[in-house]
Amino acid sequence: MTAPTNEICISVNGEATTIASQSSIADLAQQLDLPLRGVAIALNGEIVARSAWGTTLLESRSKVEVVSIAAGG
């Protein structure tokens, strides 16, 4: 799949997704409508601190894993 030059193709939980180039993890979280709490995001196998979401840019072919954290008993 080839994305136009103003978009990049990334993998989110194993599924191909397109997003605007120069997007951050925070932009992706907003696009995916993720909750503000209880979510962790890994970029290329490394957990990204929530404080760095706004400054961590995604690149073409980035592999993103979104994990929901659920309380259990």
C-alpha positions in Angstrom: 0.0 0.0 0.0 1.5 3.3 -1.0 0.4 6.5 0.9 0.4 10.0 -0.7 3.4 12.1 0.2 1.5 14.0 2.9 0.6 10.8 4.6 2.7 7.9 6.0 1.8 4.3 6.4 2.3 2.8 9.9 1.3 -0.4 11.7 -1.1 -0.1 14.7 -1.6 -3.3 16.5 -0.6 -5.2 13.4 -3.0 -3.3 11.0 -1.8 -0.9 8.3 -2.9 2.6 9.1 -2.3 5.9 7.3 -1.7 9.2 9.2 -0.5 12.6 8.2 3.3 13.0 7.9 4.9 14.8 10.9 2.2 13.3 13.2 3.1 12.6 16.8 2.0 9.8 19.0 -0.4 12.3 20.6 -1.9 13.0 17.2 -2.4 9.2 16.6 -4.0 8.8 20.0 -6.4 11.5 19.2 -7.1 10.1 15.7 -7.8 6.7 17.4 -10.0 8.4 20.0 -8.1 6.7 22.8 -9.1 7.4 26.4 -6.9 9.8 28.4 -6.2 7.2 31.1 -5.4 3.5 31.1 -3.5 3.3 27.8 0.1 2.6 27.1 1.8 3.0 23.6 4.9 1.3 22.4 6.8 2.5 19.3 8.9 -0.1 17.6 9.0 -2.2 20.7 9.7 0.6 23.3 7.1 2.1 25.6 6.8 5.8 25.1 6.2 7.9 28.3 3.0 9.9 28.0 4.9 13.1 28.6 6.8 12.4 25.3 3.7 11.6 23.2 3.5 15.2 21.8 7.1 15.3 20.8 7.6 11.8 19.5 7.1 11.8 15.8 5.9 8.8 13.8 7.9 7.7 10.7 6.8 5.6 7.7 6.7 2.0 8.7 6.6 2.7 12.4 5.2 -0.2 14.4 2.8 1.0 17.1 1.2 -1.1 19.8 -1.6 0.3 21.8 -2.3 -1.5 25.1 -5.3 -0.8 27.3 -4.6 -1.3 31.0 -7.5 -2.8 32.9 -7.9 -3.2 36.6 -8.7 -6.7 37.7 -9.1 -8.8 40.7 
